[in-house]
Amino acid sequence: LNSPEEPGLAAEVARLFLQTPRDTLAKLRAAFLRRDLKAIAEEAHRVKGSTGNVGAMRLHKICDTIEREGREGRLDPTLLDRLLAEEARVEAALRREFSLGR
């Protein structure tokens, strides 16, 4: 994402990614607790959209699985833990890579 014309573009995309998923992850967690498959699929879709922008392909794949399973009316309950663990790993990596504090 960095280019000579826009050297800070990658850092800005990372910064936006780190700001965006907080609410969406909270909504996704709440939907899991309610077992609201429609809301789970919708929120997973939102998170999935932003993961591709930062190259977080494992997180993207987990979101895709959650979205698909939610739409199909079945859901592996371990997926939420996997999603949250991977999101934490991606957040730490982006903060490290771009020297972004909390």
C-alpha positions as a LaTeX table, in Angstrom:
\begin{tabular}{lrrr}
\hline
Residue & $x$ (\AA) & $y$ (\AA) & $z$ (\AA) \\
\hline
Leu1 & 0.00 & 0.00 & 0.00 \\
Asn2 & 2.87 & 2.38 & 0.52 \\
Ser3 & 3.98 & 4.26 & $-2.57$ \\
Pro4 & 6.27 & 7.21 & $-3.23$ \\
Glu5 & 3.18 & 9.35 & $-3.89$ \\
Glu6 & 1.43 & 8.31 & $-0.65$ \\
Pro7 & 4.01 & 7.02 & 1.82 \\
Gly8 & 1.60 & 6.87 & 4.78 \\
Leu9 & $-1.28$ & 5.12 & 3.05 \\
Ala10 & $-0.61$ & 1.69 & 4.59 \\
Ala11 & $-0.34$ & 3.18 & 8.08 \\
Glu12 & $-3.60$ & 5.09 & 7.57 \\
Val13 & $-5.41$ & 1.93 & 6.38 \\
Ala14 & $-4.05$ & 0.07 & 9.43 \\
Arg15 & $-5.16$ & 2.90 & 11.72 \\
Leu16 & $-8.68$ & 2.84 & 10.23 \\
Phe17 & $-8.86$ & $-0.95$ & 10.56 \\
Leu18 & $-7.92$ & $-0.74$ & 14.24 \\
Gln19 & $-10.66$ & 1.83 & 14.90 \\
Thr20 & $-13.46$ & 0.15 & 12.97 \\
Pro21 & $-13.86$ & $-3.42$ & 14.30 \\
Arg22 & $-14.35$ & $-2.62$ & 17.98 \\
Asp23 & $-18.09$ & $-1.98$ & 17.68 \\
Thr24 & $-18.57$ & $-4.66$ & 15.07 \\
Leu25 & $-16.75$ & $-7.27$ & 17.17 \\
Ala26 & $-18.85$ & $-6.32$ & 20.18 \\
Lys27 & $-22.01$ & $-6.72$ & 18.09 \\
Leu28 & $-20.75$ & $-10.04$ & 16.74 \\
Arg29 & $-19.98$ & $-11.30$ & 20.25 \\
Ala30 & $-23.47$ & $-10.26$ & 21.43 \\
Ala31 & $-25.06$ & $-11.99$ & 18.42 \\
Phe32 & $-23.16$ & $-15.19$ & 19.28 \\
Leu33 & $-24.46$ & $-15.02$ & 22.85 \\
Arg34 & $-28.03$ & $-14.57$ & 21.56 \\
Arg35 & $-27.44$ & $-17.26$ & 18.90 \\
Asp36 & $-28.83$ & $-14.79$ & 16.35 \\
Leu37 & $-27.56$ & $-16.39$ & 13.14 \\
Lys38 & $-28.74$ & $-13.57$ & 10.87 \\
Ala39 & $-26.92$ & $-10.92$ & 12.93 \\
Ile40 & $-23.84$ & $-13.15$ & 13.19 \\
Ala41 & $-23.68$ & $-13.46$ & 9.39 \\
Glu42 & $-24.15$ & $-9.71$ & 8.90 \\
Glu43 & $-21.51$ & $-8.67$ & 11.43 \\
Ala44 & $-19.03$ & $-11.29$ & 10.18 \\
His45 & $-19.53$ & $-9.88$ & 6.69 \\
Arg46 & $-18.66$ & $-6.37$ & 7.95 \\
Val47 & $-15.47$ & $-7.55$ & 9.67 \\
Lys48 & $-14.53$ & $-9.64$ & 6.63 \\
Gly49 & $-14.72$ & $-6.58$ & 4.41 \\
Ser50 & $-12.10$ & $-4.69$ & 6.36 \\
Thr51 & $-9.74$ & $-7.64$ & 6.84 \\
Gly52 & $-8.88$ & $-7.84$ & 3.15 \\
Asn53 & $-7.79$ & $-4.20$ & 3.19 \\
Val54 & $-4.98$ & $-4.98$ & 5.63 \\
Gly55 & $-4.06$ & $-8.41$ & 4.25 \\
Ala56 & $-5.36$ & $-10.31$ & 7.30 \\
Met57 & $-6.24$ & $-13.38$ & 5.27 \\
Arg58 & $-6.62$ & $-15.84$ & 8.18 \\
Leu59 & $-9.04$ & $-13.46$ & 9.85 \\
His60 & $-10.79$ & $-12.98$ & 6.50 \\
Lys61 & $-11.22$ & $-16.75$ & 6.13 \\
Ile62 & $-12.61$ & $-17.14$ & 9.68 \\
Cys63 & $-15.10$ & $-14.33$ & 9.00 \\
Asp64 & $-16.08$ & $-15.95$ & 5.73 \\
Thr65 & $-16.73$ & $-19.26$ & 7.51 \\
Ile66 & $-18.79$ & $-17.56$ & 10.22 \\
Glu67 & $-20.80$ & $-15.64$ & 7.64 \\
Arg68 & $-21.46$ & $-18.75$ & 5.54 \\
Glu69 & $-22.39$ & $-20.94$ & 8.50 \\
Gly70 & $-24.64$ & $-18.22$ & 9.92 \\
Arg71 & $-26.49$ & $-17.95$ & 6.61 \\
Glu72 & $-26.78$ & $-21.76$ & 6.43 \\
Gly73 & $-28.31$ & $-21.89$ & 9.91 \\
Arg74 & $-25.50$ & $-23.75$ & 11.60 \\
Leu75 & $-22.54$ & $-22.43$ & 13.51 \\
Asp76 & $-19.46$ & $-23.92$ & 15.14 \\
Pro77 & $-19.35$ & $-22.23$ & 18.58 \\
Thr78 & $-15.54$ & $-22.34$ & 18.62 \\
Leu79 & $-15.39$ & $-19.90$ & 15.72 \\
Leu80 & $-15.94$ & $-16.88$ & 17.95 \\
Asp81 & $-12.88$ & $-17.74$ & 20.06 \\
Arg82 & $-10.83$ & $-18.30$ & 16.89 \\
Leu83 & $-12.02$ & $-14.98$ & 15.49 \\
Leu84 & $-11.18$ & $-13.03$ & 18.65 \\
Ala85 & $-7.74$ & $-14.65$ & 18.99 \\
Glu86 & $-6.86$ & $-13.94$ & 15.36 \\
Glu87 & $-8.17$ & $-10.38$ & 15.58 \\
Ala88 & $-5.92$ & $-9.79$ & 18.61 \\
Arg89 & $-2.95$ & $-11.22$ & 16.70 \\
Val90 & $-3.65$ & $-8.98$ & 13.68 \\
Glu91 & $-4.09$ & $-5.93$ & 15.90 \\
Ala92 & $-0.76$ & $-6.55$ & 17.64 \\
Ala93 & 1.01 & $-7.09$ & 14.31 \\
Leu94 & $-0.39$ & $-3.87$ & 12.81 \\
Arg95 & 0.49 & $-1.86$ & 15.90 \\
Arg96 & 4.03 & $-3.24$ & 15.79 \\
Glu97 & 4.47 & $-2.79$ & 12.02 \\
Phe98 & 3.26 & 0.80 & 11.96 \\
Ser99 & 4.33 & 1.88 & 15.48 \\
Leu100 & 0.73 & 2.57 & 16.45 \\
Gly101 & 0.02 & 2.91 & 20.15 \\
Arg102 & $-3.22$ & 2.04 & 21.89 \\
\hline
\end{tabular}
